[in-house]
């Protein structure tokens, strides 16, 4: 696949100070000044991962997808042009603003500005989080995932799958229609939700520690109307997370414990148990759909639907004793 990861995202907003407080105090990002109209955030060794631009309209956004190098970028541009997609080779001045060596731009069928790049700049100073956290899980998995709302999935999905090379991870029809796509070992770097309008639903960032998420949740609970989706755990990527209302018209999901997949062997399936094993009361859904989601969670609880937590080496302590359920599902012998 020519695309490797979601490298950066950018949003238009005049509320730079609100974003600064949200990004640092709640999420734990490092704020970096980029002039009077730009506020950038770091989350690892790169110079920037998230950009908030005062000169852009509130509903404008861009997504930077990373490729291996200049040859891969040229190959992608040729592939887009062959598919009758208009491609712009962006000037070095914009590439410098994005903190990359080379850059092209184009749009998806829903009107979202997409950028493909190579050569992301590494900062010469260590990442300093805005609050005390263990850090963010990025690297080859990218900064996280983006979820877009679309008027009609059928008119957008072929572009991402057939032209850009995304692969379907899984999908669901209830309580809302959603398709999830991967380009690396992260379960999904992109998802499309059919809502009848084109827009941004949420951006997910994954923290190293469950306690990071819990403490982030406490910060969010201290702010009026900040939580849009309560703490819960997803059925597909197994992420434990909550969703906070950002200073813009979308949410930021703060999560922990997302599963890795093997893209070469992964087979997509339909999610029939709903989007969450437990929790995740979705305040953004209409009440009728929220009730459907609640009933799906109750059925999952009644059926004893479970999944092992996804942890990295050193991120857990092994307890003694036996667990009949775990002994029945473990596969290491």
C-alpha positions as a LaTeX table, in Angstrom:
\begin{tabular}{lrrr}
\hline
Residue & $x$ (\AA) & $y$ (\AA) & $z$ (\AA) \\
\hline
Unk1 & 0.00 & 0.00 & 0.00 \\
Unk2 & 1.45 & 3.41 & $-0.91$ \\
Unk3 & 0.05 & 5.14 & 2.19 \\
Unk4 & 1.79 & 4.17 & 5.42 \\
Unk5 & 0.10 & 6.12 & 8.21 \\
Unk6 & $-1.88$ & 9.19 & 9.20 \\
Unk7 & 0.96 & 11.63 & 9.71 \\
Unk8 & $-0.76$ & 14.89 & 10.67 \\
Unk9 & $-4.12$ & 16.65 & 10.71 \\
Unk10 & $-5.14$ & 20.30 & 10.57 \\
Unk11 & $-8.29$ & 22.21 & 11.45 \\
Unk12 & $-9.57$ & 25.72 & 11.00 \\
Unk13 & $-10.50$ & 27.55 & 14.20 \\
Unk14 & $-10.32$ & 31.04 & 15.61 \\
Unk15 & $-10.36$ & 29.65 & 19.16 \\
Unk16 & $-6.61$ & 29.18 & 19.46 \\
Unk17 & $-6.50$ & 29.80 & 23.21 \\
Unk18 & $-9.36$ & 27.34 & 23.82 \\
Unk19 & $-7.49$ & 24.78 & 21.72 \\
Unk20 & $-4.30$ & 25.44 & 23.66 \\
Unk21 & $-6.01$ & 24.72 & 26.97 \\
Unk22 & $-7.87$ & 21.69 & 25.61 \\
Unk23 & $-4.81$ & 20.20 & 23.92 \\
Unk24 & $-2.39$ & 20.63 & 26.81 \\
Unk25 & $-4.45$ & 20.51 & 30.01 \\
Unk26 & $-6.87$ & 17.76 & 28.94 \\
Unk27 & $-5.28$ & 15.65 & 26.20 \\
Unk28 & $-1.65$ & 16.14 & 27.25 \\
Unk29 & $-0.26$ & 17.43 & 23.95 \\
Unk30 & 2.66 & 19.86 & 23.75 \\
Unk31 & 1.71 & 23.25 & 22.28 \\
Unk32 & 4.13 & 24.88 & 19.85 \\
Unk33 & 3.81 & 28.44 & 18.59 \\
Unk34 & 3.80 & 28.79 & 14.80 \\
Unk35 & 3.09 & 32.51 & 14.45 \\
Unk36 & $-0.01$ & 34.62 & 15.16 \\
Unk37 & $-2.45$ & 32.43 & 13.20 \\
Unk38 & $-1.06$ & 28.92 & 13.72 \\
Unk39 & $-0.99$ & 26.73 & 16.81 \\
Unk40 & 0.66 & 23.32 & 16.48 \\
Unk41 & 0.78 & 20.35 & 18.84 \\
Unk42 & 3.47 & 17.74 & 19.29 \\
Unk43 & 2.81 & 14.24 & 20.60 \\
Unk44 & 6.15 & 12.53 & 19.93 \\
Unk45 & 9.55 & 13.33 & 18.37 \\
Unk46 & 8.07 & 15.00 & 15.28 \\
Unk47 & 7.86 & 18.76 & 15.02 \\
Unk48 & 4.09 & 18.68 & 14.81 \\
Unk49 & 1.16 & 16.31 & 14.50 \\
Unk50 & $-1.91$ & 18.54 & 14.92 \\
Unk51 & $-2.27$ & 22.04 & 13.47 \\
Unk52 & $-4.96$ & 24.62 & 14.28 \\
Unk53 & $-5.12$ & 27.47 & 11.77 \\
Unk54 & $-6.96$ & 30.71 & 12.55 \\
Unk55 & $-6.93$ & 31.71 & 8.86 \\
Unk56 & $-9.03$ & 28.68 & 7.86 \\
Unk57 & $-12.81$ & 28.46 & 8.23 \\
Unk58 & $-14.21$ & 26.43 & 11.11 \\
Unk59 & $-15.41$ & 23.63 & 8.82 \\
Unk60 & $-12.13$ & 23.37 & 6.88 \\
Unk61 & $-9.66$ & 20.58 & 7.64 \\
Unk62 & $-6.83$ & 18.63 & 6.07 \\
Unk63 & $-5.34$ & 15.18 & 6.62 \\
Unk64 & $-1.71$ & 14.36 & 5.91 \\
Unk65 & $-1.08$ & 10.77 & 4.82 \\
Unk66 & 2.53 & 9.59 & 4.86 \\
Unk67 & 4.36 & 7.72 & 2.09 \\
Unk68 & 7.84 & 6.19 & 2.08 \\
Unk69 & 9.69 & 8.74 & $-0.05$ \\
Unk70 & 9.77 & 10.91 & $-3.16$ \\
Unk71 & 9.34 & 7.98 & $-5.55$ \\
Unk72 & 6.28 & 6.75 & $-3.64$ \\
Unk73 & 4.81 & 10.25 & $-3.70$ \\
Unk74 & 5.29 & 10.48 & $-7.47$ \\
Unk75 & 3.72 & 7.04 & $-7.88$ \\
Unk76 & 0.71 & 8.08 & $-5.82$ \\
Unk77 & 0.29 & 11.30 & $-7.82$ \\
Unk78 & 0.33 & 9.33 & $-11.08$ \\
Unk79 & $-2.21$ & 6.87 & $-9.68$ \\
Unk80 & $-4.53$ & 9.71 & $-8.66$ \\
Unk81 & $-4.24$ & 11.40 & $-12.04$ \\
Unk82 & $-4.99$ & 8.11 & $-13.77$ \\
Unk83 & $-8.18$ & 7.95 & $-11.67$ \\
Unk84 & $-9.09$ & 11.47 & $-12.90$ \\
Unk85 & $-8.38$ & 13.05 & $-9.51$ \\
Unk86 & $-6.94$ & 16.57 & $-9.64$ \\
Unk87 & $-3.55$ & 16.68 & $-7.92$ \\
Unk88 & $-1.58$ & 19.75 & $-6.86$ \\
Unk89 & 2.18 & 19.62 & $-6.32$ \\
Unk90 & 2.42 & 22.00 & $-3.38$ \\
Unk91 & 5.25 & 24.55 & $-3.18$ \\
Unk92 & 8.13 & 24.13 & $-0.78$ \\
Unk93 & 6.79 & 26.98 & 1.34 \\
Unk94 & 3.70 & 24.95 & 2.27 \\
Unk95 & 5.79 & 21.79 & 2.75 \\
Unk96 & 7.93 & 23.77 & 5.20 \\
Unk97 & 4.81 & 24.90 & 7.05 \\
Unk98 & 3.68 & 21.29 & 7.31 \\
Unk99 & 7.15 & 20.23 & 8.44 \\
Unk100 & 7.76 & 17.81 & 5.55 \\
Unk101 & 10.12 & 17.54 & 2.58 \\
Unk102 & 7.61 & 16.90 & $-0.21$ \\
Unk103 & 3.85 & 17.39 & $-0.48$ \\
Unk104 & 0.90 & 16.94 & $-2.83$ \\
Unk105 & $-2.77$ & 17.71 & $-2.21$ \\
Unk106 & $-6.10$ & 16.46 & $-3.58$ \\
Unk107 & $-9.69$ & 15.99 & $-2.40$ \\
Unk108 & $-11.88$ & 12.99 & $-1.64$ \\
Unk109 & $-15.44$ & 12.75 & $-3.05$ \\
Unk110 & $-16.82$ & 14.31 & 0.16 \\
Unk111 & $-14.70$ & 17.43 & $-0.31$ \\
Unk112 & $-12.12$ & 16.71 & 2.39 \\
Unk113 & $-8.66$ & 18.10 & 1.63 \\
Unk114 & $-6.13$ & 15.28 & 1.67 \\
Unk115 & $-2.38$ & 15.70 & 1.56 \\
Unk116 & 0.29 & 13.07 & 0.94 \\
Unk117 & 3.84 & 13.69 & 2.05 \\
Unk118 & 7.23 & 12.24 & 2.83 \\
Unk119 & 10.13 & 13.28 & 5.02 \\
Unk120 & 8.49 & 14.48 & 8.23 \\
Unk121 & 10.80 & 16.72 & 10.27 \\
Unk122 & 12.06 & 15.49 & 13.63 \\
Unk123 & 12.39 & 18.04 & 16.42 \\
Unk124 & 15.78 & 18.48 & 18.07 \\
Unk125 & 14.21 & 18.70 & 21.53 \\
Unk126 & 12.41 & 15.95 & 23.46 \\
Unk127 & 8.61 & 15.83 & 23.56 \\
Unk128 & 7.29 & 17.61 & 26.68 \\
Unk129 & 3.64 & 16.74 & 27.39 \\
Unk130 & 1.24 & 19.42 & 28.50 \\
Unk131 & 0.42 & 17.43 & 31.63 \\
Unk132 & 1.97 & 14.41 & 33.31 \\
Unk133 & 1.32 & 11.48 & 30.96 \\
Unk134 & 3.37 & 8.50 & 29.81 \\
Unk135 & 3.11 & 9.48 & 26.13 \\
Unk136 & 1.26 & 8.64 & 22.91 \\
Unk137 & 1.40 & 5.50 & 20.78 \\
Unk138 & 2.43 & 6.72 & 17.33 \\
Unk139 & 5.51 & 5.61 & 15.32 \\
Unk140 & 4.67 & 3.43 & 12.30 \\
Unk141 & 1.01 & 3.37 & 13.40 \\
Unk142 & 0.65 & 7.10 & 12.79 \\
Unk143 & $-0.84$ & 9.70 & 15.10 \\
Unk144 & $-4.11$ & 7.79 & 15.62 \\
Unk145 & $-7.25$ & 7.60 & 13.51 \\
Unk146 & $-9.70$ & 10.00 & 11.90 \\
Unk147 & $-13.42$ & 9.35 & 11.57 \\
Unk148 & $-15.36$ & 11.29 & 8.94 \\
Unk149 & $-19.09$ & 11.71 & 8.57 \\
Unk150 & $-20.32$ & 11.31 & 5.00 \\
Unk151 & $-23.58$ & 11.82 & 3.21 \\
Unk152 & $-23.33$ & 8.44 & 1.50 \\
Unk153 & $-20.67$ & 5.80 & 2.15 \\
Unk154 & $-21.03$ & 4.21 & $-1.30$ \\
Unk155 & $-19.88$ & 7.39 & $-3.04$ \\
Unk156 & $-16.80$ & 7.83 & $-0.84$ \\
Unk157 & $-15.57$ & 4.33 & 0.02 \\
Unk158 & $-14.38$ & 3.31 & $-3.48$ \\
Unk159 & $-12.01$ & 6.28 & $-3.56$ \\
Unk160 & $-10.28$ & 5.26 & $-0.35$ \\
Unk161 & $-10.21$ & 1.54 & $-1.19$ \\
Unk162 & $-9.65$ & 1.40 & $-4.96$ \\
Unk163 & $-7.58$ & 4.55 & $-5.43$ \\
Unk164 & $-5.71$ & 5.09 & $-2.16$ \\
Unk165 & $-5.39$ & 1.44 & $-1.16$ \\
Unk166 & $-7.14$ & 1.38 & 2.22 \\
Unk167 & $-8.33$ & $-2.05$ & 3.30 \\
Unk168 & $-11.59$ & $-2.78$ & 5.09 \\
Unk169 & $-11.18$ & $-3.86$ & 8.71 \\
Unk170 & $-14.86$ & $-4.35$ & 9.57 \\
Unk171 & $-18.22$ & $-2.61$ & 9.37 \\
Unk172 & $-21.57$ & $-2.25$ & 11.12 \\
Unk173 & $-25.11$ & $-1.31$ & 10.19 \\
Unk174 & $-26.58$ & $-0.55$ & 13.67 \\
Unk175 & $-26.96$ & 1.66 & 15.69 \\
Unk176 & $-25.36$ & 3.65 & 12.87 \\
Unk177 & $-23.70$ & 2.70 & 9.60 \\
Unk178 & $-19.90$ & 2.74 & 9.82 \\
Unk179 & $-16.96$ & 1.27 & 7.87 \\
Unk180 & $-13.43$ & 1.00 & 9.31 \\
Unk181 & $-10.22$ & 0.91 & 7.22 \\
Unk182 & $-6.54$ & 0.14 & 7.87 \\
Unk183 & $-3.23$ & 0.88 & 6.12 \\
Unk184 & $-0.91$ & $-0.53$ & 8.79 \\
Unk185 & $-1.14$ & $-2.62$ & 11.95 \\
Unk186 & $-3.47$ & $-0.15$ & 13.67 \\
Unk187 & $-6.95$ & $-1.64$ & 13.46 \\
Unk188 & $-8.19$ & 1.45 & 11.64 \\
Unk189 & $-6.61$ & 4.72 & 10.64 \\
Unk190 & $-9.83$ & 5.90 & 8.98 \\
Unk191 & $-13.54$ & 5.31 & 9.42 \\
Unk192 & $-16.58$ & 6.57 & 7.54 \\
Unk193 & $-19.92$ & 7.16 & 9.29 \\
Unk194 & $-23.03$ & 7.67 & 7.20 \\
Unk195 & $-24.92$ & 10.56 & 8.78 \\
Unk196 & $-26.43$ & 12.36 & 5.81 \\
Unk197 & $-23.84$ & 15.14 & 5.87 \\
Unk198 & $-20.14$ & 15.49 & 5.17 \\
Unk199 & $-17.97$ & 16.51 & 8.10 \\
Unk200 & $-15.56$ & 15.52 & 10.85 \\
Unk201 & $-16.73$ & 13.18 & 13.59 \\
Unk202 & $-13.67$ & 12.59 & 15.75 \\
Unk203 & $-9.92$ & 12.24 & 15.98 \\
Unk204 & $-8.46$ & 9.46 & 18.13 \\
Unk205 & $-5.18$ & 9.65 & 20.03 \\
Unk206 & $-3.89$ & 6.60 & 21.90 \\
Unk207 & $-2.03$ & 6.94 & 25.18 \\
Unk208 & 0.46 & 4.48 & 26.63 \\
Unk209 & $-1.26$ & 3.99 & 29.98 \\
Unk210 & $-4.85$ & 3.27 & 31.01 \\
Unk211 & $-4.28$ & 5.61 & 33.95 \\
Unk212 & $-3.46$ & 8.40 & 31.48 \\
Unk213 & $-6.94$ & 7.95 & 30.02 \\
Unk214 & $-8.60$ & 7.75 & 33.42 \\
Unk215 & $-6.93$ & 10.94 & 34.62 \\
Unk216 & $-7.81$ & 12.62 & 31.33 \\
Unk217 & $-11.41$ & 11.55 & 31.96 \\
Unk218 & $-11.30$ & 13.20 & 35.39 \\
Unk219 & $-10.08$ & 16.44 & 33.82 \\
Unk220 & $-12.87$ & 16.28 & 31.24 \\
Unk221 & $-15.50$ & 15.61 & 33.91 \\
Unk222 & $-14.45$ & 18.79 & 35.71 \\
Unk223 & $-15.43$ & 20.89 & 32.68 \\
Unk224 & $-19.11$ & 21.50 & 31.85 \\
Unk225 & $-20.44$ & 19.59 & 28.81 \\
Unk226 & $-16.95$ & 18.38 & 27.87 \\
Unk227 & $-17.75$ & 14.64 & 27.66 \\
Unk228 & $-19.70$ & 13.61 & 24.57 \\
Unk229 & $-19.17$ & 9.84 & 24.93 \\
Unk230 & $-18.62$ & 8.26 & 28.32 \\
Unk231 & $-15.84$ & 5.83 & 29.18 \\
Unk232 & $-16.22$ & 2.46 & 27.46 \\
Unk233 & $-14.55$ & $-0.24$ & 25.36 \\
Unk234 & $-14.98$ & $-0.89$ & 21.65 \\
Unk235 & $-15.83$ & $-4.26$ & 20.16 \\
Unk236 & $-13.61$ & $-3.98$ & 17.08 \\
Unk237 & $-10.32$ & $-2.27$ & 17.98 \\
Unk238 & $-10.80$ & $-3.14$ & 21.70 \\
Unk239 & $-9.88$ & 0.42 & 22.69 \\
Unk240 & $-10.83$ & 1.65 & 26.15 \\
Unk241 & $-11.67$ & 5.32 & 25.65 \\
Unk242 & $-13.93$ & 8.30 & 26.03 \\
Unk243 & $-14.73$ & 11.19 & 23.69 \\
Unk244 & $-14.31$ & 14.84 & 24.61 \\
Unk245 & $-15.93$ & 17.78 & 22.85 \\
Unk246 & $-13.14$ & 19.82 & 21.27 \\
Unk247 & $-13.24$ & 23.61 & 20.80 \\
Unk248 & $-14.26$ & 22.87 & 17.19 \\
Unk249 & $-17.23$ & 20.97 & 15.79 \\
Unk250 & $-15.84$ & 17.48 & 16.37 \\
Unk251 & $-14.70$ & 15.22 & 19.19 \\
Unk252 & $-11.31$ & 13.91 & 20.31 \\
Unk253 & $-11.23$ & 10.29 & 21.47 \\
Unk254 & $-8.64$ & 9.59 & 24.16 \\
Unk255 & $-7.95$ & 5.86 & 24.23 \\
Unk256 & $-5.72$ & 3.05 & 25.45 \\
Unk257 & $-5.11$ & $-0.57$ & 24.48 \\
Unk258 & $-5.96$ & $-0.59$ & 20.77 \\
Unk259 & $-5.40$ & $-3.91$ & 19.03 \\
Unk260 & $-2.82$ & $-4.54$ & 16.32 \\
Unk261 & $-3.74$ & $-6.55$ & 13.26 \\
Unk262 & $-1.76$ & $-8.30$ & 10.54 \\
Unk263 & $-2.82$ & $-6.52$ & 7.33 \\
Unk264 & $-1.67$ & $-9.46$ & 5.19 \\
Unk265 & $-4.09$ & $-11.92$ & 6.80 \\
Unk266 & $-6.87$ & $-9.80$ & 8.27 \\
Unk267 & $-10.39$ & $-10.67$ & 7.13 \\
Unk268 & $-13.18$ & $-8.07$ & 7.52 \\
Unk269 & $-16.40$ & $-9.00$ & 9.29 \\
Unk270 & $-19.71$ & $-7.36$ & 10.11 \\
Unk271 & $-19.99$ & $-6.12$ & 13.69 \\
Unk272 & $-23.31$ & $-7.46$ & 14.96 \\
Unk273 & $-22.75$ & $-6.83$ & 18.68 \\
Unk274 & $-22.69$ & $-3.06$ & 18.38 \\
Unk275 & $-19.74$ & $-0.67$ & 18.63 \\
Unk276 & $-18.98$ & $-1.17$ & 22.34 \\
Unk277 & $-18.59$ & $-4.02$ & 24.82 \\
Unk278 & $-19.64$ & $-1.69$ & 27.62 \\
Unk279 & $-19.99$ & 2.03 & 28.32 \\
Unk280 & $-19.66$ & 4.64 & 25.56 \\
Unk281 & $-23.01$ & 6.30 & 26.12 \\
Unk282 & $-23.14$ & 8.44 & 22.97 \\
Unk283 & $-24.65$ & 11.82 & 23.73 \\
Unk284 & $-24.28$ & 12.82 & 20.06 \\
Unk285 & $-26.75$ & 10.16 & 18.87 \\
Unk286 & $-30.49$ & 10.76 & 18.55 \\
Unk287 & $-32.34$ & 9.21 & 21.49 \\
Unk288 & $-33.83$ & 6.40 & 19.39 \\
Unk289 & $-30.36$ & 5.32 & 18.22 \\
Unk290 & $-28.96$ & 5.68 & 21.74 \\
Unk291 & $-31.61$ & 3.25 & 22.94 \\
Unk292 & $-30.63$ & 0.77 & 20.21 \\
Unk293 & $-26.99$ & 1.06 & 21.31 \\
Unk294 & $-27.97$ & 0.50 & 24.97 \\
Unk295 & $-29.91$ & $-2.64$ & 24.07 \\
Unk296 & $-26.94$ & $-3.96$ & 22.08 \\
Unk297 & $-24.67$ & $-3.45$ & 25.10 \\
Unk298 & $-27.17$ & $-5.22$ & 27.33 \\
Unk299 & $-27.24$ & $-8.18$ & 24.92 \\
Unk300 & $-23.44$ & $-8.25$ & 24.94 \\
Unk301 & $-23.47$ & $-8.30$ & 28.74 \\
Unk302 & $-26.09$ & $-11.06$ & 28.84 \\
Unk303 & $-24.04$ & $-13.13$ & 26.40 \\
Unk304 & $-20.85$ & $-12.59$ & 28.40 \\
Unk305 & $-19.04$ & $-10.98$ & 25.46 \\
Unk306 & $-15.40$ & $-10.49$ & 26.52 \\
Unk307 & $-12.02$ & $-9.78$ & 24.96 \\
Unk308 & $-8.50$ & $-9.79$ & 26.43 \\
Unk309 & $-6.95$ & $-6.37$ & 26.99 \\
Unk310 & $-4.23$ & $-5.38$ & 24.55 \\
Unk311 & $-1.02$ & $-4.46$ & 26.39 \\
Unk312 & 2.63 & $-3.85$ & 25.55 \\
Unk313 & 5.52 & $-5.57$ & 27.30 \\
Unk314 & 6.06 & $-3.90$ & 30.65 \\
Unk315 & 2.58 & $-2.36$ & 30.68 \\
Unk316 & 1.05 & $-4.99$ & 32.90 \\
Unk317 & 1.64 & $-7.17$ & 35.95 \\
Unk318 & 0.96 & $-10.89$ & 35.67 \\
Unk319 & $-1.22$ & $-12.23$ & 38.50 \\
Unk320 & $-1.05$ & $-15.71$ & 39.89 \\
Unk321 & $-3.99$ & $-18.10$ & 39.92 \\
Unk322 & $-6.21$ & $-19.60$ & 37.25 \\
Unk323 & $-9.09$ & $-18.21$ & 35.23 \\
Unk324 & $-11.32$ & $-20.77$ & 33.50 \\
Unk325 & $-12.46$ & $-18.21$ & 30.91 \\
Unk326 & $-8.91$ & $-17.17$ & 30.05 \\
Unk327 & $-7.67$ & $-20.78$ & 30.02 \\
Unk328 & $-10.41$ & $-21.48$ & 27.46 \\
Unk329 & $-9.55$ & $-18.68$ & 25.06 \\
Unk330 & $-5.75$ & $-18.41$ & 25.25 \\
Unk331 & $-3.92$ & $-19.75$ & 22.23 \\
Unk332 & $-0.30$ & $-19.98$ & 23.42 \\
Unk333 & $-0.67$ & $-23.53$ & 24.64 \\
\hline
\end{tabular}
